[in-house]
Amino acid sequence: MTHAMHSASLASALEASAVDREAIGEAVAVNEEIASVDGFDDLIETIPRVALMVCSATAAELMEVQSDGTLKLLSRSGARVETTCPRMQVPLGQSGRNLVLIVWAAPGTTLTARDLEQLTVYCSLAGTSLARARSNAAVGEAAACDAATLAALRDGVLVLDRKGVVRSINHAAAGVLGVKREHALGRRLRDIPGLAPLALTLVAGDPTSFPEVVRIPHAELVIRAQAYDGGIVATLRSLSSAKPPARTRVQSDARYTFDDLISNDPAFREALEIARRVSQSDVPILITGESGTGKEMFAQAIHNSTPGIAPSFVGINVAAIPRELLESELFGYEGGAFTGARSSGHAGKFEVAGRGTLLLDEIGEMPMEMQARLLRVLQERVVQRLGSTRNIPLHARVIATSHRDLEGAVAAGTFRLDLFHRLRVVHLRLPPLRQRRGDVPLLVKHYLRTYADRLQRTPIDVAPEVMAQLERYEWPGNVRELANLIEGEASLLPPDQNLILRVPASIEPARRRDGSRSIWAQASSSGEILPLEEVERRAFEEALLRYAGNVARAAGALGVSKGTLYNKIKRYQLVLSNR
């Protein structure tokens, strides 16, 4: 062989090697691209685009062959398809559906045998990836279905693996065991305080001998269990709830935590810090503040922060229940206790709360005769149903809220002093929003972010001049009013607009408020001492002015009943008119 022939042969070998290395590199890149896509729908969109990376085609379409032989377009990529151009059609095996990939050559060019070879390998890989995505989606749907089923069951469901580690636990099981789900998942059951007897029964017991009764520190449990290859599944019920149907527990979840209480105001932060500390005990708590300041949010946050507490959070609005029904709602009744009573009886809110939290909302509206019985329940820590002499132990922590000035109500003789002191072991006073105006921008941004996240839209902001008006507004409805107003304004924005430019119609501009400054400022400028009756008259007049003639809001701010306010209006001949 001559030197020239040897050089030509070597060059040809090197060129073939370079081509092979290039093909291997393309194959690796394509494999990584396809493997990085998990969702089935995302893969459908990706397959035609990546196909153009493995061949010389300029357009690709993914089709599904219908039962009648017609083709349904699923996705496409590349240049506009010219039907007169050369094309190749390759099926996607193992995809679970009758799919084909069609690629088109550029005008004036052809597709080669190498293109066909690479497309065949690629379609096999794409089909396998589609099958994997379908399988993953099916597993995810099955897991979501199982989780929803567990959450919907009234009985507690607990799943342990072979090592006794908690793999699944629903809210009902967490409640009866007195633990939080997130604290139990992934831990050995025997390592959770108080649950070693249950772990021993489930791990060492014979499933054929169930149901069994197991005692744990705060309850007796009726257990049914079934072994499976990976461990054991058990259903749990409290022995007390398994006996009379009337004592079956009803749960109401608390949604808010301390992370949801946002403020930089010193008074609010102080209340927040006290609430965090008191959540570690079970003493009664009184929370007062105007309507909309977040009293129930505080109550829920305290409940959710209490270590080891059962998930029962039961709230009752004292003002919303007719006085003749309030006693039976709070304390329950035995069958036949009165005309119209259920024959099976009825568990009161104290029973339903169990070892959780009972919220007595608007406690200041409770009738005097009911206050005496509530005081006895709180002092004796027992409750009796109507028509019964049996004492039922009270385990629930009691949190009471009121928008009224209870100290003033005590002075007026409408609220018992002894009950006030019993409820006010810890007293949290929440300032109105108008006294912490610096929190307005913080709250506005928080609620806009929450709204945008919920609707999965781009972030929303507020124009500086609008924010200035929001900060100057009095906010008679406090944080609740702000949250509702912000959500309403955000919902009115066009999809392509992310800035609130309009001052809400319900916000009174600061210049109007400045033009009608408080009558107190006018009276105090002369330094005169006003008679007590005049002070009272001006207080009622100022409240009516501030709340634009709304008697309910004015009465709430003054801490008096609407009837009292109407009497003062008549006495002082006050005018109910908007500013």
Buried (B, 14 or more C-beta within 10 A) or exposed (E): EEEEEEEEEEEEEEEEEEEEEEBEEBBEEBBEEBEEBEEBEEBBBBBBBBBBEBBBBBBBBBBBBEEEEEEEEBBBBBBEBBEEBBBBEBBBEBBEEEBBBBBBBBEEEEBEEEBBEBBBBBBBBBBBBBBBBBEEBEEEEEEEEEEEEBEEEEBBBBBBEEEBBBBBBBBBBBBBBBBBBEBBEEBBBBEBEBBBBBBBBBBEBEBEEBBBEBEBEBBEBBBBBEBEEEBBBBBBBBBBBBEEEBBBBEBBEBEBBBEBBBBEBEEBEEBBEBBBEBBEEBEBBBBBBBBBBBBBBBBBBBBBBBEBBBBBBBBBEBEEBEEEEBBBBBBBBBBEBEEEBEEEBBBBBBBBBBBBBBBBBBBBBBEEEBBEBBBEBBEEEEBBBBBBEEEBEBBBBBBBBBBBBBBBBBEEEBBBEEBBEBBBBBBBBBBBBBBBBEBBBBBBBBBBEBBBEEEEEEEBBBEEEBBBBBBBBBBBBBBBBBBBBBBEBBEEBEEEEBEBEEBBEEBBEBEEBEEEEEEBEEBEEEEEEEEEEEEBBBBBBBBBBBBBBBBEBBBBBBBBBEEBBBEBBEEBEBEEEEE
